[in-house]
Amino acid sequence: MKTTTTLWLCVLGMLSACASVSPVERAAQQEEQNRQRARLLTEELYNLRKLDRVPELFAEDYVDHSQGAPKDVVGPAVVLQQAEATFQTFPDLRFDILHVVADQDLVLVHWKAAGTDPLNLDDAGKPRPLALNGHSLYRMRDGKVVESWDISDRLTPLLQRGYRVVPPQPE
């Protein structure tokens, strides 16, 4: 009887060891969940324009550290403001994800966006194409974005609108 009990305890111990997840595996699973959440955010918020999903995707204490982001607004409200302004200015803008890289609680999304620019009309009065490139870095907690940093190419849209880079004249 003692041998049978010991044998069962050994079998249960081995089974429970197989069922547990190592810290490395747990970290890899969390990174993959964060990666998928960042993809979902880009698709649902920016491509499908599901603004009702913002509270599910951004934490109440969310802060945008991007250049030009409002400093006095935190939480999902800042995301709603920015998204609504973007959609109003560029109604057909669509984002394509080029790369997604995760490291612990950080996720970097390399994206390109394309649409038309209603402020830049061609000779026929039609909006000209607009192309943007950039990166969004998100810090995630419990499946929500708590901080972000957006870096985008600001020169290309100006050049697309007809602005020129003119070097200074030597004196």
Residue frames as qw, qx, qy, qz and C-alpha x, y, z in Angstrom:
[[0.000, 0.886, 0.463, 0.000, 0.00, 0.00, 0.00],
 [0.315, -0.788, 0.103, 0.519, 2.83, 2.38, 0.91],
 [0.409, -0.138, 0.601, 0.673, 4.51, 1.68, -2.46],
 [0.211, 0.614, 0.671, 0.358, 1.31, 2.35, -4.38],
 [0.137, -0.933, -0.266, 0.200, 0.75, 5.66, -2.55],
 [0.384, -0.603, 0.327, 0.618, 4.33, 6.73, -3.19],
 [0.384, 0.160, 0.690, 0.593, 4.01, 5.79, -6.86],
 [0.104, 0.798, 0.562, 0.189, 0.80, 7.83, -7.23],
 [0.251, -0.887, -0.052, 0.384, 2.39, 10.81, -5.50],
 [0.416, -0.342, 0.505, 0.675, 5.33, 10.62, -7.92],
 [0.284, 0.438, 0.701, 0.486, 2.99, 10.42, -10.92],
 [0.041, -0.910, -0.411, 0.021, 0.93, 13.37, -9.66],
 [0.369, -0.733, 0.156, 0.550, 4.12, 15.34, -9.02],
 [0.389, -0.069, 0.611, 0.686, 5.34, 14.71, -12.56],
 [0.168, 0.651, 0.659, 0.336, 1.96, 15.63, -14.04],
 [0.154, -0.934, -0.244, 0.209, 1.78, 18.86, -12.08],
 [0.408, -0.530, 0.341, 0.660, 5.34, 19.73, -13.12],
 [0.329, 0.226, 0.677, 0.618, 4.35, 19.25, -16.77],
 [0.028, 0.795, 0.582, 0.169, 1.26, 21.42, -16.32],
 [0.274, -0.820, -0.107, 0.491, 3.08, 24.37, -14.77],
 [0.532, 0.780, 0.081, 0.318, 4.41, 27.15, -16.96],
 [0.656, -0.172, -0.125, 0.724, 7.93, 28.39, -16.48],
 [0.084, -0.779, -0.136, 0.606, 8.56, 32.13, -15.96],
 [0.139, -0.304, 0.566, 0.753, 10.19, 32.30, -19.40],
 [0.050, 0.362, 0.849, 0.381, 7.15, 30.68, -21.03],
 [0.060, -0.771, -0.557, 0.302, 4.81, 32.96, -19.07],
 [0.112, -0.643, 0.135, 0.745, 6.77, 36.05, -20.24],
 [0.094, -0.058, 0.734, 0.670, 6.64, 34.82, -23.84],
 [0.010, 0.572, 0.813, 0.112, 2.88, 34.29, -23.56],
 [0.085, -0.793, -0.320, 0.511, 2.43, 37.80, -22.13],
 [0.122, -0.445, 0.404, 0.790, 4.52, 39.32, -24.93],
 [0.056, 0.206, 0.831, 0.514, 2.43, 37.48, -27.53],
 [0.034, -0.726, -0.673, 0.141, -0.81, 38.69, -25.89],
 [0.114, -0.727, -0.036, 0.677, 0.54, 42.26, -25.89],
 [0.137, -0.191, 0.639, 0.732, 1.56, 41.91, -29.55],
 [0.019, 0.444, 0.839, 0.313, -1.93, 40.68, -30.49],
 [0.089, -0.776, -0.489, 0.389, -3.57, 43.44, -28.43],
 [0.113, -0.561, 0.222, 0.789, -1.53, 46.11, -30.29],
 [0.056, 0.075, 0.779, 0.620, -2.61, 44.61, -33.62],
 [0.052, -0.630, -0.775, 0.002, -6.23, 44.59, -32.46],
 [0.124, -0.715, -0.220, 0.652, -5.95, 48.21, -31.34],
 [0.067, -0.336, 0.463, 0.818, -4.65, 49.32, -34.75],
 [0.034, -0.236, -0.846, -0.477, -7.27, 47.38, -36.67],
 [0.134, -0.657, -0.739, 0.067, -10.35, 48.10, -34.57],
 [0.155, -0.751, -0.233, 0.598, -9.64, 51.69, -33.56],
 [0.064, -0.571, 0.322, 0.752, -7.83, 53.14, -36.56],
 [0.030, 0.047, -0.794, -0.606, -9.11, 51.04, -39.46],
 [0.166, -0.480, -0.840, -0.190, -12.63, 50.06, -38.38],
 [0.101, -0.410, 0.058, -0.905, -13.13, 53.30, -36.39],
 [0.616, -0.500, -0.604, -0.079, -14.66, 51.46, -33.42],
 [0.030, 0.561, -0.336, 0.756, -14.34, 54.32, -30.96],
 [0.757, -0.487, -0.007, -0.435, -16.53, 52.47, -28.45],
 [0.929, -0.034, -0.286, 0.231, -13.59, 50.05, -27.94],
 [0.244, 0.691, -0.356, 0.580, -11.28, 52.80, -26.60],
 [0.535, -0.618, 0.355, -0.454, -12.12, 52.17, -22.90],
 [0.988, -0.102, 0.114, -0.024, -11.34, 48.45, -23.39],
 [0.808, 0.411, -0.092, 0.412, -7.99, 49.20, -25.03],
 [0.271, 0.546, -0.294, 0.736, -6.65, 52.13, -22.96],
 [0.459, -0.363, -0.657, 0.475, -6.26, 52.36, -19.18],
 [0.180, -0.917, -0.354, -0.025, -7.88, 55.11, -17.13],
 [0.414, -0.796, 0.162, 0.412, -4.40, 56.43, -16.27],
 [0.741, 0.376, 0.323, 0.454, -3.18, 56.31, -19.90],
 [0.132, -0.834, 0.129, 0.520, -0.65, 59.01, -20.86],
 [0.738, 0.596, 0.168, 0.269, 0.42, 59.97, -24.38],
 [0.506, -0.630, 0.183, 0.560, 4.06, 61.07, -24.42],
 [0.605, 0.440, 0.423, 0.512, 4.12, 61.86, -28.15],
 [0.227, -0.115, 0.073, 0.964, 5.37, 65.18, -29.43],
 [0.243, -0.169, -0.288, -0.911, 2.48, 67.64, -29.45],
 [0.434, -0.436, -0.783, -0.092, 0.16, 65.48, -27.35],
 [0.344, -0.744, -0.022, -0.573, -1.91, 67.41, -24.81],
 [0.311, 0.269, -0.739, 0.534, -0.25, 67.33, -21.40],
 [0.328, -0.143, 0.472, -0.805, -3.35, 67.96, -19.30],
 [0.831, 0.047, -0.083, -0.547, -5.52, 65.11, -20.63],
 [0.078, -0.313, 0.945, -0.054, -5.10, 61.52, -19.50],
 [0.543, 0.187, 0.746, -0.339, -7.07, 58.34, -19.97],
 [0.454, 0.365, 0.755, 0.302, -9.18, 57.17, -22.88],
 [0.207, 0.885, 0.287, -0.302, -10.48, 60.73, -23.46],
 [0.092, -0.710, 0.438, 0.544, -7.20, 61.80, -25.05],
 [0.319, -0.019, 0.862, 0.393, -7.34, 58.86, -27.47],
 [0.311, 0.678, 0.665, -0.042, -10.91, 59.71, -28.45],
 [0.071, 0.887, -0.009, -0.456, -9.95, 63.36, -29.08],
 [0.163, -0.531, 0.647, 0.522, -6.99, 62.41, -31.23],
 [0.339, 0.188, 0.885, 0.258, -8.84, 59.72, -33.17],
 [0.290, 0.783, 0.522, -0.176, -11.84, 61.93, -33.91],
 [0.042, 0.844, -0.208, -0.492, -9.56, 64.77, -35.11],
 [0.243, -0.321, 0.791, 0.460, -7.60, 62.38, -37.33],
 [0.340, 0.389, 0.844, 0.141, -10.74, 60.83, -38.85],
 [0.228, 0.864, 0.310, -0.325, -12.24, 64.27, -39.48],
 [0.004, -0.769, 0.406, 0.494, -9.08, 65.51, -41.22],
 [0.192, 0.362, -0.832, -0.373, -8.37, 62.28, -43.13],
 [0.767, -0.013, 0.248, -0.592, -11.65, 60.34, -43.45],
 [0.943, 0.249, -0.159, -0.154, -10.27, 57.48, -45.55],
 [0.061, 0.688, -0.701, 0.178, -6.92, 56.98, -43.80],
 [0.978, -0.117, -0.109, -0.137, -6.04, 53.30, -43.40],
 [0.262, -0.730, 0.627, -0.066, -3.17, 51.79, -41.43],
 [0.917, 0.195, -0.347, -0.005, -1.13, 48.76, -42.44],
 [0.641, -0.673, 0.368, 0.026, 1.05, 47.09, -39.84],
 [0.584, 0.635, -0.506, 0.014, 4.52, 46.33, -41.16],
 [0.530, 0.160, -0.740, 0.382, 6.12, 44.94, -37.98],
 [0.617, -0.683, 0.002, -0.391, 5.19, 44.30, -34.36],
 [0.555, 0.262, -0.652, 0.445, 7.92, 43.70, -31.78],
 [0.635, -0.704, -0.107, -0.300, 7.31, 43.01, -28.10],
 [0.480, 0.270, -0.626, 0.552, 9.72, 43.14, -25.18],
 [0.129, -0.229, -0.734, 0.627, 8.17, 42.47, -21.79],
 [0.155, 0.682, 0.597, -0.393, 5.43, 45.13, -21.35],
 [0.112, 0.630, -0.218, -0.737, 6.49, 47.21, -24.38],
 [0.642, 0.408, 0.620, 0.192, 5.16, 46.74, -27.91],
 [0.025, -0.511, 0.311, 0.801, 6.48, 48.60, -30.95],
 [0.614, 0.559, 0.557, -0.010, 4.22, 48.82, -34.01],
 [0.163, -0.321, 0.451, 0.817, 5.86, 49.92, -37.27],
 [0.441, 0.612, 0.634, -0.167, 3.09, 51.12, -39.56],
 [0.098, -0.013, 0.400, 0.911, 2.32, 52.92, -42.77],
 [0.304, 0.598, 0.588, -0.452, -0.90, 54.75, -43.47],
 [0.131, 0.074, 0.565, 0.811, -2.47, 55.79, -46.75],
 [0.199, 0.700, 0.627, -0.276, -5.49, 57.81, -47.73],
 [0.323, 0.624, 0.303, 0.644, -6.30, 61.08, -49.40],
 [0.288, -0.304, -0.293, 0.859, -5.68, 64.62, -48.22],
 [0.152, 0.800, 0.573, 0.086, -8.80, 66.79, -48.57],
 [0.162, -0.892, 0.006, 0.422, -6.64, 69.90, -47.99],
 [0.205, -0.483, 0.618, 0.585, -4.42, 69.08, -50.97],
 [0.704, 0.528, 0.397, -0.260, -6.46, 69.05, -54.18],
 [0.507, 0.002, 0.578, 0.639, -5.26, 68.29, -57.69],
 [0.057, 0.109, -0.318, -0.940, -6.19, 70.36, -60.75],
 [0.358, -0.321, -0.726, -0.491, -9.50, 68.48, -61.05],
 [0.455, -0.496, 0.164, -0.721, -10.40, 69.30, -57.44],
 [0.910, -0.212, -0.346, -0.087, -9.87, 65.76, -56.15],
 [0.554, -0.756, 0.347, -0.035, -7.92, 65.08, -52.96],
 [0.481, 0.600, -0.638, 0.039, -4.37, 63.93, -53.60],
 [0.876, -0.164, -0.441, 0.112, -2.97, 60.72, -52.12],
 [0.272, -0.789, 0.413, -0.363, -1.39, 60.93, -48.68],
 [0.867, 0.012, -0.467, 0.173, 1.16, 58.48, -47.29],
 [0.350, -0.784, 0.371, -0.354, 2.49, 58.42, -43.73],
 [0.773, 0.100, -0.585, 0.222, 5.06, 56.22, -42.00],
 [0.257, -0.679, 0.388, -0.568, 5.70, 55.83, -38.32],
 [0.482, -0.007, -0.829, 0.283, 6.11, 53.85, -35.15],
 [0.558, -0.608, 0.008, -0.565, 3.93, 53.58, -32.08],
 [0.366, 0.166, -0.816, 0.417, 5.46, 52.33, -28.85],
 [0.645, -0.524, -0.188, -0.524, 2.95, 51.11, -26.27],
 [0.042, 0.236, -0.847, 0.475, 3.49, 50.12, -22.65],
 [0.638, -0.284, -0.535, -0.475, 0.83, 47.58, -21.72],
 [0.130, -0.166, 0.789, -0.578, -0.65, 46.55, -18.39],
 [0.414, 0.262, 0.784, -0.381, -3.38, 43.93, -18.05],
 [0.412, 0.445, 0.726, 0.323, -4.15, 44.06, -21.77],
 [0.134, 0.947, 0.293, -0.012, -4.51, 47.86, -21.88],
 [0.518, 0.478, -0.078, 0.705, -2.23, 50.61, -23.08],
 [0.453, -0.761, -0.306, 0.349, -0.97, 52.75, -20.18],
 [0.158, -0.747, 0.235, 0.602, 1.61, 54.84, -22.06],
 [0.751, 0.479, 0.367, 0.268, 2.42, 55.54, -25.69],
 [0.189, -0.643, 0.315, 0.672, 4.96, 57.33, -27.82],
 [0.707, 0.600, 0.367, 0.074, 4.23, 57.98, -31.51],
 [0.248, -0.555, 0.416, 0.676, 6.98, 58.90, -33.92],
 [0.659, 0.577, 0.477, 0.066, 6.01, 59.69, -37.50],
 [0.458, 0.096, 0.344, 0.814, 7.61, 61.17, -40.57],
 [0.082, 0.781, 0.377, -0.491, 6.43, 64.78, -40.48],
 [0.069, -0.500, 0.409, 0.761, 8.36, 65.97, -43.54],
 [0.165, 0.131, 0.866, 0.454, 6.83, 63.67, -46.18],
 [0.138, 0.719, 0.676, -0.086, 3.23, 64.94, -45.72],
 [0.016, -0.806, 0.001, 0.591, 4.48, 68.52, -46.13],
 [0.132, -0.331, 0.679, 0.641, 6.33, 67.58, -49.31],
 [0.182, 0.378, 0.880, 0.221, 3.19, 65.81, -50.56],
 [0.085, 0.838, 0.461, -0.279, 1.28, 69.07, -50.04],
 [0.497, 0.769, 0.141, 0.375, 3.77, 70.94, -52.21],
 [0.355, -0.904, 0.207, 0.115, 6.07, 72.44, -49.61],
 [0.754, 0.513, -0.274, 0.305, 9.71, 72.59, -50.63],
 [0.707, -0.576, 0.025, 0.408, 12.87, 72.26, -48.61],
 [0.438, 0.839, -0.075, 0.313, 15.02, 75.19, -49.59],
 [0.746, -0.203, -0.228, 0.591, 18.59, 75.25, -48.36],
 [0.173, -0.902, -0.090, 0.384, 19.82, 78.52, -46.92],
 [0.573, 0.764, -0.052, 0.291, 21.75, 80.82, -49.22],
 [0.713, -0.209, -0.166, 0.648, 25.39, 81.23, -48.28],
 [0.069, -0.971, -0.131, 0.190, 26.25, 84.74, -47.23]]
